[in-house]
Amino acid sequence: MIHTHLNFDGLESLEADLKMLTRAENDRVRRQGARAGAAVVRDEARRRAPKRTGKLAKNIVAVTARVSDQNRSSAGVRVRSQGKAADPKNAFYWKFVELGTSKMPPAPFIRPAFDAVEQKAGDAAIEKIVQALDKVLMK
């Protein structure tokens, strides 16, 4: 699994604005930012995914996870792989493509997608947080 963290320590004004919000507003703003960053990685992974049928690319999704710590939010990119193999919402074979098998060389698409847009994803997350903060503070 790929882990990255956005740290707002250098952005004192942004951090101060986040502290002015209620806990629910703070959580919502952080989740929106995390999801915006994950969406950038998701789009790049979809672009890089092998496209024999298109099923794999359609099943790459951005997800937001619940975090018990009020100062953190978590979002990521995963490939749906539950249900029967014929189900259009099941691309169980993604790991064989990404990591390879004994009979097939790896054709990674998720890790290179993350590496290619890491900075862009961070910028998108910060931009979304600023937009969400402005919206909440204008109330």
C-alpha positions in Angstrom: 0.0 0.0 0.0 1.2 3.5 -0.8 1.2 6.0 2.0 1.7 9.7 1.8 1.0 12.5 4.3 0.2 16.1 3.8 1.6 18.2 6.7 0.2 21.7 7.2 2.8 22.8 9.7 4.3 25.4 7.4 0.9 26.8 6.6 0.1 28.6 9.8 -2.9 30.6 8.5 -4.5 27.5 7.1 -3.9 25.6 10.3 -5.4 28.6 12.3 -8.5 28.6 10.1 -9.0 24.9 10.6 -8.8 25.4 14.4 -11.7 28.0 14.1 -14.1 25.4 12.8 -16.3 23.0 14.7 -15.2 19.4 14.8 -17.8 18.4 12.2 -16.8 21.2 9.8 -13.1 20.5 10.4 -13.6 16.8 9.6 -15.6 17.6 6.5 -13.0 20.0 5.2 -10.1 17.6 5.8 -12.1 14.7 4.1 -12.8 16.8 1.1 -9.1 17.7 0.7 -8.0 14.1 1.2 -10.5 12.9 -1.4 -9.5 15.6 -3.9 -5.9 14.4 -3.7 -6.9 10.7 -4.1 -9.1 11.6 -7.1 -6.0 12.9 -8.9 -4.2 9.6 -8.3 -7.3 7.7 -9.3 -7.6 9.5 -12.6 -3.9 8.9 -13.4 -4.1 5.2 -12.4 -7.2 4.8 -14.7 -5.3 6.5 -17.5 -2.3 4.1 -17.1 -4.3 0.9 -16.5 -4.2 -1.7 -19.3 -7.4 -1.3 -21.4 -8.2 -4.7 -23.0 -11.8 -4.5 -21.9 -11.8 -1.3 -19.8 -13.1 -3.3 -16.7 -10.0 -2.7 -14.7 -9.9 1.1 -15.2 -13.6 1.4 -14.3 -13.0 -0.4 -11.0 -10.2 1.9 -9.8 -11.9 4.1 -7.2 -11.0 6.8 -4.7 -12.2 6.0 -1.1 -12.3 8.0 2.1 -11.6 6.1 5.3 -12.9 7.0 8.8 -10.1 8.0 11.1 -10.7 8.3 14.9 -8.1 11.1 15.3 -9.8 14.5 14.7 -6.7 16.0 13.3 -6.4 13.5 10.4 -8.2 12.4 7.4 -7.5 9.5 5.1 -8.3 8.8 1.5 -6.8 6.4 -1.0 -7.1 4.6 -4.2 -8.2 1.0 -4.5 -9.4 -1.5 -7.1 -12.8 -3.1 -6.4 -12.4 -6.8 -6.2 -15.4 -8.3 -4.5 -18.1 -10.6 -5.8 -18.1 -13.1 -8.6 -15.5 -12.8 -11.4 -18.1 -12.0 -14.0 -19.4 -9.1 -12.0 -18.6 -5.8 -13.7 -17.6 -4.4 -10.3 -14.9 -7.0 -9.8 -11.4 -6.6 -11.1 -9.8 -9.2 -8.9 -7.0 -9.7 -11.4 -5.5 -6.3 -10.9 -2.9 -7.6 -8.5 -1.7 -10.1 -11.1 -1.3 -7.3 -13.6 0.4 -4.9 -11.1 2.7 -7.5 -9.5 3.0 -10.1 -12.2 2.9 -13.9 -11.8 5.3 -16.8 -12.4 4.1 -16.8 -16.1 3.5 -13.1 -16.6 5.8 -10.1 -16.0 4.5 -7.2 -13.9 2.9 -4.3 -15.7 2.6 -1.8 -12.8 0.2 1.0 -13.2 -0.9 2.1 -9.7 2.6 2.9 -8.2 3.8 4.7 -11.3 0.6 6.7 -11.3 1.1 7.8 -7.7 4.8 8.6 -8.4 3.8 10.7 -11.4 1.2 12.9 -9.7 2.2 12.9 -6.1 2.9 16.7 -6.0 -0.2 17.4 -8.1 -2.3 15.4 -5.7 -1.0 17.3 -2.7 -1.6 20.6 -4.5 -5.2 19.5 -5.3 -5.8 18.5 -1.7 -4.6 21.9 -0.4 -6.5 23.8 -3.0 -9.7 21.9 -2.1 -9.2 22.5 1.6 -8.7 26.2 1.0 -11.9 26.3 -1.1 -13.9 24.4 1.5 -12.5 26.6 4.3 -13.6 29.7 2.4 -17.1 28.3 1.9 -17.5 27.4 5.6 -16.0 30.7 6.9 -18.3 32.7 4.6 -21.3 31.4 6.4 
